[in-house]
Each structure stands twice: as structure tokens, then as C-alpha cells.
Amino acid sequence: MILAAAPMLWACSADEGTDPGTDPKAAVTLYTYAPTEGNPDNDVTVRFVTNNKTSSVKYLLLPSADVKDLNDTQLLSKVESEGKTVENLGGNSYADVTLTDIYGDYTIAAVANGSSLGNKVTFTGLSWELVKEGTFFYNNDIVPAIAGIESIEASLEVCTTDPNLYRMNGVFGNGTSIKMDMLDIYGEDEDGKYRFFRVKQTATPWSYGDYGTVSVRDIGYWQGNEAFVTSGGYESGLYEDGSAFFYLQWNVAAGNLGYNYSFFVPND
């Protein structure tokens, strides 16, 4: 009976750490999110979550290439000596820190109580190269009604680290864009050869009455069926000369506002 009870007594003897895990030592766990404000291409919000053994946390942003050359002991030492303290963070709690103006592949590491290395999270800040400047035509009744404009100056740009990712920069005004995820599918019409692309749900800076933020996406994301974006007249495509057509569905949380083509026409 005494031997049978011993493991149970041992399991309850340590005041184990909680949230996250049951580690009896200090622990910090990192998560990343898109920031609610700022530039999601180059800014990231990091959430630091501690257990009840943690009294302090330091973090450090490092190029991912540098982290590969460090073992855990070296990384812990570097974070502790060069890192920043997460303010207003104690035991069994969390705090968010937004890191800005990141370009390239980076790793965020953190240390709890100067002795426990947490998990590492990564973020790749995007850089863009101009392809064409031009004008984006909304070609619908929605934008004139909510924003009072029918077109806007914008630029087609390609990601320097991902040739399959483009964006239409300035499409809703300064600091806004639509990302274009290119597909390995091509078409051709009287205007030339074009490449199909997808448009994920993207918020605009505009609101519609009491319905809140207006967003756009391609018909495939709206219907949950990728076939819509490659056939049936709902496609979006980028021509070799930099011109493009976007079949977008405009929506709010309550539902559909309408859908139609919009166009980008380069200046030359």
C-alpha cells in the first residue's frame, strides 16, 4: 500500500508550472499574429505567454541565418545579454509586442527568468519591386457610393523573395494593397496571354453604413471552390504587359455587396 501510494505523492509534491504546460521551471511560449494596425508585410505582433513560475522575460529579434549557427545554450546567452525585457509581464499571464519594419527572414527568441529558452517563432518581412505604375478602375457602383471615387493611381509590384506573389499597391489609398497569388495556369484572349491568380479576403479602409468594414476576395474564396477562379467567367488574370483584371466580390460581415470586374491599366 505504501509503495503504491508513493508515485501519487511524488506527482503532487512539486508546485508545477501551469499555462502553458506543467513544467516546474519558468517557461514562456511565443505566438505570432498579424498586427491590427500598421503594415502586415513588415510588422508582426508576438504574444508571450508565461507559466506561474515566470517572473521576467527577455526577447531578441535575430536574422534566421544567424540563429542557425547557434546552439540553444548560445542562443539563450545571446537573448539574455542583448535582448529587451517584455514590460508588464509576470507569472501566468501574457503580453503582446509588435515588431516593425522587418525585411527578410527573422527569428524571435525569448528567455524566461534568465534560464529557460522558449520556443522560437519566425517571420519573413516582404520587399517589393516595381513592375508597372498605372490606374486601377473599380468598375462597379460600390466604391463610388462608399468612397466617392471610380479609379485610383496604383502600382503593380512583385515580391523580391517570391516570384509567384504580386500586389496591387495603393489600390484603396496609401498604405493599402491587394496581394495576387499567382497560379500555374494560363489563358489567352484577344488582348494576349495572361496568368490566373487568387485574391484572399482583404479588408479595405472603407465602411458600409452600419455594417462595418468592407472587404474584397475572389469568387473562389467566397464560394469555397477554386474552380470558380479558373473558369466560368469569374477569373482574375495578369497579362504579360502588366495589365490585369480582377473579378472581386465585395462584402461585409453580414453578407454580399456585389461582384464584378475591376481593371488595372499601366501608364505605358
Sequence and secondary structure as in RCSB ss.txt:
>XXXX:A:sequence
MILAAAPMLWACSADEGTDPGTDPKAAVTLYTYAPTEGNPDNDVTVRFVTNNKTSSVKYLLLPSADVKDLNDTQL
LSKVESEGKTVENLGGNSYADVTLTDIYGDYTIAAVANGSSLGNKVTFTGLSWELVKEGTFFYNNDIVPAIAGIE
SIEASLEVCTTDPNLYRMNGVFGNGTSIKMDMLDIYGEDEDGKYRFFRVKQTATPWSYGDYGTVSVRDIGYWQGN
EAFVTSGGYESGLYEDGSAFFYLQWNVAAGNLGYNYSFFVPND
>XXXX:A:secstr
 HHHHHHHHHHTTS    SS   SS  EEEEEE  SSS TTT EEEEEEE TT   EEEEEEEHHHHTT  HHHH
HHHHHHH EE TT  TT EEEEEE    EEEEEEEEETTTEE   EEEEE  EEEEEEEEEE  SSHHHHHHS S
EEEEEEEEETTEEEEEEEETTTSTT EEEEEEEEEEEEETTEEEEEEE   EEEEEE TTS EEEEEEHHHHHT 
GGGGTSTT   EEETTS EEEEEEEEETTEEEEEEEEEEEE  
